[in-house]
C-alpha cells in the first residue's frame, strides 16, 4: 500500500526552518533554551531545530531526551539529568495527537521552577483530549480519530510525514 504523504522531506525541513525563526522571535531576550526531544522522532526533530537555531541565532541550546511509554506514560525519564530552574524549556515531539504525550513529558519539570515551557510538534491534529496548546506547529491537520499520522526519519533526517 502506498503511503499517503502529507509532508515530504523538503516541506518538512521548510516547516522546521520557519519554526526555528518563530522560536528565536519569541525568545529574543533568552540566553539559552533547553530543547527536550521526546524519543524517538521528537529527538530527531529537536536535533534539526538545534542545528537551525545555531545557524540563525546566538541563543545557546542544550539538547536532552525525554523517554516515556506513550501508551502508558507512568515513568518519564530525562537524559542527561538537568536543572530546569529559571530555564526556558522547549518540549519537542513529532505529532501532537491528544496532547497526552506532551502533558506527561512535562511531569519531570514539576520538581523545578522553569521560567518558560513551550511545546513544538511537526504535525498537530486538531482534536485534543488534554489541555495542551502547541506553541510551534509545522502543519495543523483535521483528521478522524481512526487516522494515524507517522513522521518518517532516517538517522538525523526527517523524510516526511504520512497518514494511514
N, C-alpha and C positions, 0 to 999 in steps of 0.2 A: 504494500500500500504506500502510495506517495505521501510525503509529509506536506501538510498544509502550512507553509511558512507565512508568518505574519511579520517577521523581520529577517532580512538577510544580513550577512556579516557587515556589509558596507553601511547599511542603515542603522544597525545596532551600534556600530562604532560612532556614527554621527550623533546618535542619541546620547551616548555616553559623553561625547565631547561637549554637547550642549549642557548636560547635567553638570559637568565639571565647571563650566563657566558660571552656572547658577550657584554652585557651591561657593565659589570664590566671591561672587557678588553678595551672597548672604552672610559671608564670614570675613569680610574685608579687615575687620579690626582684630581678628583672632590670630595669635602667633602660631597655633598648631591645631590640628584636628586628628582625632583617633578614628581611623577607618576600620570598622568592625564588620568583616565579611562573614556571612553565615555560610558555613561549609556546605557544600562543595562549590556550586556555581556562584553563590554570593561572594565567595572568596576570590574567584576569578574576576568577577566584575569589580571588586574592591581593588585588586591589583591594577586593573586597567584604569580605574578612576585615579589611583595614586600616581600612575605614570602621566596621565593627562594633567593632573594638578601640578606636578613638578615642571611640566612644560610651560604652563601659563601663569604660575604664581610662585611667590616666595613663602607661602604658608607651609610650615613643616608638617609632614604627615607621618603617623605611626600606624602600622598595619597589624591588626590582631585577628584571630579567628574565633568565631563563636560556633560551638558544636552542640547540637541538640537533635533529638529524635523528633522530627516534625509531626509525627502522628501522636506521640506520647511524650510531650516536652517537659517531663518532671525534672530531669537533670540537665542543667545548662553549664557548659564549661567554656572558659576563655583561655586561650594561649597566645602569647605569654600572659602571666598574671600582670594586671595593670591597675594602677591607681587612677580612678576616674574623677577624683575630687577636683572641682573647678576646671574641668576639661570639657571641650566640645567633642561629642561622640556622634559619629555618623554610622548608623546600622544599615548594612547593605545586603539585599537579597536579590535573587534573580526574578522571582514572581511574587507579587503580593496577592494572595487569594482572599482568605477570610480575615487576614490580619493577625491570626493566631501565632504564627512563627515570629513575626516582628514583635508582638507583645511579649512572648516568652523570652525572646532574645534580650529583652530589657531587664529581665529578672536579676542578673548579677549586678546591674547598675544600682539597684535599690539599696545596696550596702554602702553606697557612696553619695556624694552630692555633686553631680556633674553640673557645669554651667549651662550646657545646652545639649539636648539629644535630638537628632534629626534622623530621618529614615529615607532610604533610596531603594527603588526597585526598577529594574529594567522594564518589566511589564507589570501593570496593575490591572486587576479585574475589578469590576465596579460593584461587586456585592460583598460587602464587609459584614462579618458577624461579630467583630471585636472593634472597640473604639480606637482604631489606629488610622491616623492620617499619614499618607506617604508624601513627604516633603518634595522629593525629586523623583519624577516619573519619566521613563523613556517613552512608553506607549501605554495609554489607558484604553481598555477594551471592555466592551459589554459582551459577556458570554453567558451561556446557560450553565447551570450547576454541573451538567453532565460533561461539559467540555473541559479539557485539561490543557494547560499551556506548559511547554517544556523549553528551557533555554539550553541550547547545544553549545558545548565548549570543547576545545581541543587544546590541552595544555593551558597556556595563559590567553588563548584566543577565544573570543566569543564568535561562534559560527553563525548564530541566528536563533530565532525562536519560532516554534511551530505549535499548532493547536491540533488536538485529537478529540 
